[in-house]
Amino acid sequence: MDSPFLSYLRQRSEVLRVHGGRHADSAVVSTAGLVNGGRSLVQAVLPSTVQLEVGPVADVPVRLDPGQFDQLLLNLVLNARDAMPEGGTLRISVTAEAAHGAATEPEWASRDPLYAVVRVSDTGVGIDPSIRPRLFEPFFSTKGARGTGLGLAVVAEIVDRFGGAIHVESRLGAGTTFAVRLPAASESAGE
């Protein structure tokens, strides 16, 4: 079994596989296709006590590596699942949002006028505000021996690699929403 550090390095090297300043496997893909295509994978990791709701799912073209999007989505889903030990509802949605007026978070400001915002929400235990600043640190985990602290660190690496941003909203006892904002591609998926 790998140590958490070796596991992190292996995942990080996969995330940072770069060719000529661009990700080697990036392509313009449909957010609707990515989310709908990953639905069976998501359902497979959820216990029967967690209900999956998908939608609305806007069809926004984005430039990224579909495999890394699957990894990003799966890591967010696994965290949501673990936040609902007694069961609950997990929601995945995608909206198209304009840059101006869409959010007040400064890290989301950009010259790109349109974004795909992928939200993964749960009705779980929520995140204590005192640990929020550490959520994306490698090896930080609230799961004890069950967690490596790599899932959200890898998510943050993937989001950053494709020019996006991530925002977290949470209330103790009322659940959490991770919103991943990715710049829309100027060309259509499949061109």
Residue pairs with C-beta under 8 A, 6 or more apart in sequence:
2 10
4 139
4 148
4 149
4 150
5 139
7 148
7 150
8 138
8 139
8 148
8 150
8 153
11 150
11 154
12 154
12 157
14 68
15 68
15 71
15 154
15 157
15 158
15 161
16 157
16 161
17 23
17 24
17 25
18 24
23 64
23 65
23 68
23 161
23 162
24 65
25 65
25 66
25 67
25 68
26 63
26 64
26 65
26 162
27 63
27 64
27 65
27 66
28 61
28 62
28 63
28 185
28 187
28 188
28 189
28 190
28 191
29 61
29 62
29 63
29 64
29 66
29 69
29 189
30 59
30 60
30 61
30 189
30 190
31 57
31 58
31 59
31 60
31 61
31 62
31 94
31 116
31 118
31 182
32 57
32 58
32 59
32 60
32 94
33 59
33 189
34 66
34 69
34 70
34 73
35 54
35 57
35 73
35 92
35 94
35 118
36 54
36 57
38 69
38 70
38 73
38 74
39 52
39 54
41 70
41 74
42 52
42 73
42 74
42 77
42 90
42 92
43 52
45 74
45 77
45 78
45 81
46 52
46 77
46 81
46 90
47 81
47 87
49 84
49 86
49 87
49 88
50 81
50 84
50 87
50 88
50 89
50 90
51 87
51 88
51 89
51 90
52 89
52 90
52 92
53 89
53 90
53 91
53 92
54 91
54 92
54 93
55 93
56 93
56 94
56 95
57 92
57 93
57 94
58 94
58 95
58 96
58 116
59 189
60 94
60 96
60 114
60 115
60 116
60 184
61 184
61 185
61 187
61 188
61 189
62 116
62 162
62 182
62 183
62 184
62 185
63 162
63 183
63 185
64 162
64 182
65 162
68 158
68 161
68 162
69 158
71 154
71 158
72 154
72 155
72 158
72 159
72 180
73 92
73 118
73 120
75 151
75 152
75 154
75 155
76 120
76 151
76 155
76 178
76 180
77 90
77 92
77 120
78 151
79 151
79 152
79 178
80 90
80 120
80 121
80 122
80 124
80 176
81 90
81 122
82 124
82 143
82 146
82 147
83 122
83 124
83 125
83 126
83 175
83 176
84 90
84 122
84 123
84 124
84 125
85 124
85 125
88 122
88 123
88 124
88 175
89 122
89 123
90 120
90 121
90 122
90 123
91 119
91 120
91 121
91 122
92 118
92 119
92 120
92 121
93 118
93 119
93 121
94 116
94 117
94 118
94 119
95 116
95 117
95 119
96 114
96 115
96 116
96 117
96 184
97 103
97 114
97 115
97 117
97 181
98 113
98 114
98 115
99 108
99 109
99 110
99 111
99 112
99 113
99 114
99 115
100 113
102 108
102 115
102 117
103 167
103 181
105 165
105 167
107 165
108 115
108 165
108 167
108 181
110 163
110 183
112 163
112 183
112 184
113 184
114 183
114 184
115 164
115 181
115 182
115 183
115 184
116 181
116 182
116 184
117 179
117 180
117 181
117 182
118 179
118 180
118 182
119 177
119 178
119 179
119 180
120 177
120 178
120 180
121 175
121 176
121 177
121 178
122 175
122 176
122 177
123 174
123 175
124 175
124 176
125 172
125 173
125 175
126 170
126 171
126 172
126 173
126 174
126 175
126 176
127 135
127 168
127 170
127 172
127 176
128 172
129 170
131 140
131 142
132 168
132 170
134 140
135 152
135 168
136 152
136 153
136 155
136 156
136 166
137 149
137 153
138 149
138 150
138 153
139 148
139 149
139 150
139 153
140 149
140 153
141 147
141 148
141 149
155 166
155 178
155 180
156 166
159 165
159 166
159 180
159 182
162 182
162 183
163 182
163 183
164 180
164 181
164 182
164 183
165 180
165 181
166 178
166 179
166 180
166 181
167 178
167 179
167 181
168 176
168 177
168 178
168 179
169 176
169 177
169 179
170 176
170 177
